[in-house]
Amino acid sequence: DALAGCLCRCTGYVKPVEAVLHAAREARRA
């Protein structure tokens, strides 16, 4: 998660990456 957060911030793809990570977390929780 830490690495993914750094990557999305560095590349500017914050929203799409966060959305994917959030969806993955929700899917795991369900």
C-alpha distance matrix in Angstrom:
0.0 3.8 5.5 5.1 6.0 8.6 9.9 10.5 12.3 14.2 15.5 16.3 14.7 12.9 14.6 14.4 10.8 10.1 12.9 11.7 8.3 10.7 13.3 11.3 10.6 14.3 15.5 14.2 15.8 19.0
3.8 0.0 3.8 5.5 5.1 6.3 8.7 10.1 10.8 12.3 14.5 15.5 14.8 13.0 15.5 15.9 12.4 11.8 15.2 14.5 11.4 13.6 16.6 15.0 14.2 17.7 19.3 17.9 19.3 22.6
5.5 3.8 0.0 3.8 5.4 5.1 6.2 8.7 10.0 10.5 12.3 14.1 13.5 12.7 15.4 15.3 11.7 12.3 15.5 14.3 11.9 14.9 17.3 15.5 15.7 19.3 20.2 19.1 21.1 24.1
5.1 5.5 3.8 0.0 3.8 5.4 5.1 6.1 8.6 9.9 10.6 12.0 10.5 9.7 12.1 11.6 7.9 8.8 11.9 10.6 8.6 11.8 14.0 12.7 13.3 16.7 17.6 17.1 19.2 21.9
6.0 5.1 5.4 3.8 0.0 3.8 5.5 5.4 6.3 8.6 10.2 10.7 9.9 8.0 10.7 11.5 8.2 7.9 11.6 11.6 9.4 11.7 14.7 14.1 14.0 17.1 18.8 18.5 19.9 22.7
8.6 6.3 5.1 5.4 3.8 0.0 3.8 5.6 5.3 6.0 8.6 10.0 10.4 9.3 12.8 13.6 10.6 11.1 14.8 14.7 12.9 15.4 18.2 17.5 17.7 20.8 22.4 22.0 23.5 26.4
9.9 8.7 6.2 5.1 5.5 3.8 0.0 3.8 5.5 5.2 6.1 8.4 8.2 8.5 11.9 11.8 8.9 10.8 13.9 13.3 12.3 15.4 17.6 16.8 17.8 20.9 21.9 21.9 23.9 26.4
10.5 10.1 8.7 6.1 5.4 5.6 3.8 0.0 3.8 5.6 5.4 5.8 4.9 4.8 8.1 8.4 6.1 7.8 10.9 11.0 10.6 13.2 15.4 15.5 16.5 19.1 20.4 21.0 22.7 25.0
12.3 10.8 10.0 8.6 6.3 5.3 5.5 3.8 0.0 3.8 5.6 5.3 6.6 5.5 9.3 10.9 9.3 9.9 13.3 14.1 13.4 15.4 18.1 18.5 19.0 21.5 23.2 23.7 25.0 27.5
14.2 12.3 10.5 9.9 8.6 6.0 5.2 5.6 3.8 0.0 3.8 5.7 8.0 8.5 12.3 13.2 11.6 13.1 16.2 16.6 16.1 18.5 21.0 20.9 21.8 24.5 25.9 26.2 27.9 30.3
15.5 14.5 12.3 10.6 10.2 8.6 6.1 5.4 5.6 3.8 0.0 3.8 5.6 7.8 11.0 11.2 10.2 12.6 15.1 15.2 15.6 18.2 20.0 20.3 21.7 24.1 25.2 25.9 27.9 29.9
16.3 15.5 14.1 12.0 10.7 10.0 8.4 5.8 5.3 5.7 3.8 0.0 3.8 5.5 8.3 9.5 9.5 11.2 13.5 14.5 15.2 17.1 19.0 19.9 21.2 23.2 24.6 25.8 27.3 29.2
14.7 14.8 13.5 10.5 9.9 10.4 8.2 4.9 6.6 8.0 5.6 3.8 0.0 3.8 5.8 5.8 6.1 8.4 10.1 10.9 12.1 14.0 15.6 16.6 18.2 20.0 21.2 22.6 24.3 25.9
12.9 13.0 12.7 9.7 8.0 9.3 8.5 4.8 5.5 8.5 7.8 5.5 3.8 0.0 3.8 5.9 5.5 5.9 8.5 10.1 10.5 11.8 14.1 15.3 16.2 18.0 19.8 21.0 22.2 24.1
14.6 15.5 15.4 12.1 10.7 12.8 11.9 8.1 9.3 12.3 11.0 8.3 5.8 3.8 0.0 3.8 5.6 5.2 6.0 8.6 9.9 10.3 12.1 14.2 15.2 16.2 18.1 19.9 20.8 22.3
14.4 15.9 15.3 11.6 11.5 13.6 11.8 8.4 10.9 13.2 11.2 9.5 5.8 5.9 3.8 0.0 3.8 5.5 5.1 6.3 8.7 9.8 10.6 12.3 14.3 15.3 16.4 18.4 20.0 21.1
10.8 12.4 11.7 7.9 8.2 10.6 8.9 6.1 9.3 11.6 10.2 9.5 6.1 5.5 5.6 3.8 0.0 3.8 5.4 5.1 6.1 8.4 9.8 10.5 12.3 14.2 15.2 16.5 18.3 20.0
10.1 11.8 12.3 8.8 7.9 11.1 10.8 7.8 9.9 13.1 12.6 11.2 8.4 5.9 5.2 5.5 3.8 0.0 3.8 5.4 5.1 5.9 8.4 9.7 10.4 12.1 14.0 15.2 16.3 18.2
12.9 15.2 15.5 11.9 11.6 14.8 13.9 10.9 13.3 16.2 15.1 13.5 10.1 8.5 6.0 5.1 5.4 3.8 0.0 3.8 5.5 5.1 6.1 8.6 9.9 10.5 12.1 14.2 15.2 16.4
11.7 14.5 14.3 10.6 11.6 14.7 13.3 11.0 14.1 16.6 15.2 14.5 10.9 10.1 8.6 6.3 5.1 5.4 3.8 0.0 3.8 5.4 5.1 6.1 8.6 9.9 10.4 12.3 14.2 15.3
8.3 11.4 11.9 8.6 9.4 12.9 12.3 10.6 13.4 16.1 15.6 15.2 12.1 10.5 9.9 8.7 6.1 5.1 5.5 3.8 0.0 3.8 5.5 5.0 6.2 8.7 9.8 10.6 12.3 14.3
10.7 13.6 14.9 11.8 11.7 15.4 15.4 13.2 15.4 18.5 18.2 17.1 14.0 11.8 10.3 9.8 8.4 5.9 5.1 5.4 3.8 0.0 3.8 5.4 5.1 6.2 8.6 9.9 10.5 12.3
13.3 16.6 17.3 14.0 14.7 18.2 17.6 15.4 18.1 21.0 20.0 19.0 15.6 14.1 12.1 10.6 9.8 8.4 6.1 5.1 5.5 3.8 0.0 3.8 5.4 5.1 6.1 8.6 9.8 10.5
11.3 15.0 15.5 12.7 14.1 17.5 16.8 15.5 18.5 20.9 20.3 19.9 16.6 15.3 14.2 12.3 10.5 9.7 8.6 6.1 5.0 5.4 3.8 0.0 3.8 5.5 5.1 6.2 8.6 10.0
10.6 14.2 15.7 13.3 14.0 17.7 17.8 16.5 19.0 21.8 21.7 21.2 18.2 16.2 15.2 14.3 12.3 10.4 9.9 8.6 6.2 5.1 5.4 3.8 0.0 3.8 5.5 5.1 6.2 8.7
14.3 17.7 19.3 16.7 17.1 20.8 20.9 19.1 21.5 24.5 24.1 23.2 20.0 18.0 16.2 15.3 14.2 12.1 10.5 9.9 8.7 6.2 5.1 5.5 3.8 0.0 3.8 5.4 5.0 6.2
15.5 19.3 20.2 17.6 18.8 22.4 21.9 20.4 23.2 25.9 25.2 24.6 21.2 19.8 18.1 16.4 15.2 14.0 12.1 10.4 9.8 8.6 6.1 5.1 5.5 3.8 0.0 3.8 5.4 5.2
14.2 17.9 19.1 17.1 18.5 22.0 21.9 21.0 23.7 26.2 25.9 25.8 22.6 21.0 19.9 18.4 16.5 15.2 14.2 12.3 10.6 9.9 8.6 6.2 5.1 5.4 3.8 0.0 3.8 5.6
15.8 19.3 21.1 19.2 19.9 23.5 23.9 22.7 25.0 27.9 27.9 27.3 24.3 22.2 20.8 20.0 18.3 16.3 15.2 14.2 12.3 10.5 9.8 8.6 6.2 5.0 5.4 3.8 0.0 3.8
19.0 22.6 24.1 21.9 22.7 26.4 26.4 25.0 27.5 30.3 29.9 29.2 25.9 24.1 22.3 21.1 20.0 18.2 16.4 15.3 14.3 12.3 10.5 10.0 8.7 6.2 5.2 5.6 3.8 0.0
